[in-house]
Structure formats: C-alpha cells, structure tokens
C-alpha cells in the first residue's frame, strides 16, 4: 500500500473482513475497490445485514515494533472482536489506513488476502506480507491476483518415447508367442534354431537397417544343421523381421 506518512499523519490501521457472497457481474466490467468508512462490529453485522465488519483497529502510536496479526484469532483489538472465520465461508481481507489532518479524514485501503495472516513489518510505510495456506506460494504486496498457469510445451519427444516403448513391447510379445507356438508344434533343434535366426535377423536390422532374411537363415542352417528346416519356420522369421523393421 502507498505510504501515507509523506503527505499526512496516519493515525490508525484497520483490518476489515468481508464475507464474499455470489453476485452477478456484467462481462467486461472491472470490480471497483471501495473502502469502509463506517466501522461495524462483528456483533452488529448480522443485525445490520452487513457483509463486512472490523476485526481490529491498531493505533500507529502503539506499533513501535514489527508485529504479527492473524485474522480470526478470537481476540479483541481496540474494542473490535477478531472473531474466528467459519471454514465453510469465503472471506475477503482488507487493510486500510485512516488519517485525520486539518479536520479532514482520508482512508486508503487495499485487499490483501482471503483467510490469511497479515504481518505488519514497517510503521511509517506499511508493507503487507501474506502468510498463505499450505501449498500456496507466498504473496507479497497489495495485490492478491493469482498467477496464470504456465502453458506446457507440447511433449512431442515424450510421446515418441512412449510409442517406441509400446512398439518394442508388442514385438517382444509377438516373438515370445511365436516361439511358444513353434515349440508346441515341433520338438528338436528347430525350436532353438528359429529363436537364434530371429535374434540374428533383428540384430542385423538394428545395426544395418537392412538384411537378407533368406541368406541369414541359410547361413545359420549351414553352420548348424536342422536349425530351420520347415517352410513355416522360415516364413515366421521373415514376418518377425518385417514387424521389427516397421516398428523400429
């Protein structure tokens, strides 16, 4: 809040609590901040059907050192009861300085928080610090406008990584099911031969990005007879190689 000491003598500070009720507001119209010249006690707020009441009045002469003030601490300040805030209601907390000079009264006010603690750290130039609730960032100054959430950048790299992981998992499942199927259909060296062929073909695809499946299987078969000796085994190796190439 702007210092009032440079232009006039500030006589007292007041803390005002206003219950926030739903109300209609036209689009494009800004909310005008108004001060509270009429002091209303908490006990009379309901009788007067007033949405606000004074929770404290702090004479500047008594504020010789920094002090902490908590709204709703159930204490009395200069005859004003700082009543506890109801948890199911929303309140606006206002801080205003009242000065009197040459018979003229001047009021400066600012909205500081909603259900928060106010710490007065200076005497001549009041500086408001809001002690927020758990999880909220600390706010200082006269405004309580919440920062707009930052827009997250498109996670294209993250999406690509997820897609690659899914493709790898699907390929592993296909290979695993194919090996189990061949193991059920045939006994002997053909089972391990198909698995070895698929491993060699996939490794060549990973390093060279191209492979002659027939040549790879034929070379393995010449080195280790009876490894791939059925047409369906060769076709399966070829299909796995294509699937791996498409997903890589």
N, C-alpha and C positions, 0 to 999 in steps of 0.2 A: 504494500500500500504506500502511496506517496507520503512523504514526510510532511507533517503539518507544523512542525516546530519552526521552520524557516519563515512562515508567514503569520503565524498566530500561536497563542499558547493553548496547547491541548490539555484539557482539564481531566478527562477520564476516557477510559476504553470500555466498550460494552460488547458482550457476546450474546448474539441473538440466535435462537433455534426456531426454525420454521418447518412445520410439517408439510411434506410435499404430497399433494393430492393430485389425482389425474385431472387434467383440464385440456380442453381443446385449444389448439393454436393454429392459426392460419399458416399455410405454407408460405415460405419466403419472408416471414416476419421474425425479427430477432427479439429475443427476450430482453427487456429493459430492466436493469438492476435498480431497485429503489431502496432507499434507506428506511430506517424505522425510528421516526422521531417520537412516537408515543410509547412510553415504557409500559409494558404489560407483564404482570407477574404470572407465574405458571398457574397459581390457584385461580386466577381470574380469566385465563384464556378460554376455558370451556364456557364460562358464563357469558363472555362477550363474543363467543363464536369466532375467536381469533385463531388464525393458523400459526401465529408466531408468539413467542414470549421471550423475555430477557432472562437468561440463565445466570448472568453475572455482570457486575459493574466493578471495574478496577480503577480506582483513582491513581493518577500518574504519580502523585506525591508518595504513595506507598510502594511504588515499584522502583526500588533502589538497586535491585539486583535481578539478574535473569531468573525467571520463574516459569514453571510448567503449569499449564492449565488443561484439565481434562474435562470435556463436556460430559455431563451426566454422572458426576462423582458424588451426588446426593449431599452436597454441602451448600452453605449459604454465603453469598458474596454481596456485601452492601445491601442486605435485605432481599436479594433475589435468590430464589431456591434453584439450584442447579440440579433439576430432577433427572433421575435415570431415564435414558432413552428406551423406548419399547422396541424389542427386537423385530417385531413384525411390521414396524412402520419405518418409512424413509424420511430423513430429516435433512434440511439444508442448514449448514452452519455459517453464520455471517459474523464478521468482525468489523466494528465501527468505532471511530474516534470522534468524540464530541468536544468541541471547543467553544468557549464563550469569550468574546472580546468586544468592548465598547457596546455592550448591550445586544450584540448580535451573536446568534448561535449557529455554528457550522457543523455539519455532520458529513464525514467521509466514511463510506462503508465498502466492503468487498466480501464476496463469497469465497470461503476458504476450503470447505470440505463438506463431506457428508458422514456423520458419525465418526469424527476423528478427534485427535488431541491437538491442541494448539499450544505452541511453545513461543513465548514472547522473549526474544533474545536481546532487544535493544529498548532503550527508554525513549530517546528523542525521535528516533526513526524506527518505528516498529517494523520488525521483519517477521513474517509468518512462516513457520515450518509446520508442515502437516505430518503427523505420525500416522501412516496408513495402516490398514488392517493387514493381517498376514497374507503374503502372496502378492500384494500390490507394490509397485515401485514407489520410492519416496518422492513426494512432490514438494516443491518449494515455491514461494512467491504468492501472487494474488490470484492466480487462475487455477481452476480445477478441471480444465478440459482434458479428457483422456486422449493420449496419443493414438493416432490412427494406426491400425495394424499394418505392418510392412508386408508388401506383396512378395510372395515367394516366387523365385525364378523357376521356370519350367524345369522339372527334373528329368531331362531327356537322357542324361547319362545313367541315371539311376534306373530308368525304365529299360534301357538297353541291357544293363547288367541283369535285371530280373528276367528279361526274355531269354538271355543266353543261359542263365541257370536253369530255367524251365526246360529249354531245349535239351540241355545236357542230361537232365533227369529223365526225360522221355526217352532219349537214346539209350540210356543205361537200362531202362525198363524193357525196351524192345530187345536189346541184346540178351538180357537175362532170360526173358520168356522164350526167345528163340533157342537158346542153349538148352533150357529145360525141355522144350518140345523135342529137340533132336535127341536128347539123352533118353527120352522115353521111347522113341521110335527105333533107335539103333544102339546097340552095345558095341564095345570095342574101341579102336583108335579113332573112329570118326567123330566122336564127341569132342575129344580134346583137339582134334585136327581142325574142326570148324571154329572152335574158340581161338586157336592160335592164328588161323587165317584172318579172322575178323580183327584181332589185335594188330596184326601186321598191316593190314589194309588201312585201318584207322590211323595208325601211327604214320604211315606214308602220306595219308591225306593231310594230317596235321602239319607235317613238315614240308611237303612238296605241293600240296593243294591239287595234285592230280596223281592218278595211279591206274595201272593196268591190272584190273582185278584178275583176269584170266591168267596173266603172266605171274602174278604174285602167288595165286593158288597153285599154279602148275609148278613153280619153283619149289614151293613148300612140299608139294606132293612128291617131287623127285627126290628131295632130300630126306623126306620121311614118308615112306610108302603107307598107303591105307589111311592117310590123314583126311583127305577129302575125296571120296570115291563115289559119291552119288550126285546126280544132277540137281536134286532139290537142295543139297547142301551148298553147291556152287551158287545156285540162284539166291539162296538165303544170304550168302556172303555178299553178293552183288547188291541186293536190296538194302542191306545194312549200310554198305558203303555209300549208296545214293542218299539214304536218310541222313547219314552223318554229314555228307557234303552239303545238303540243303540246310541243315540246322546250324552248321558252323559259321 
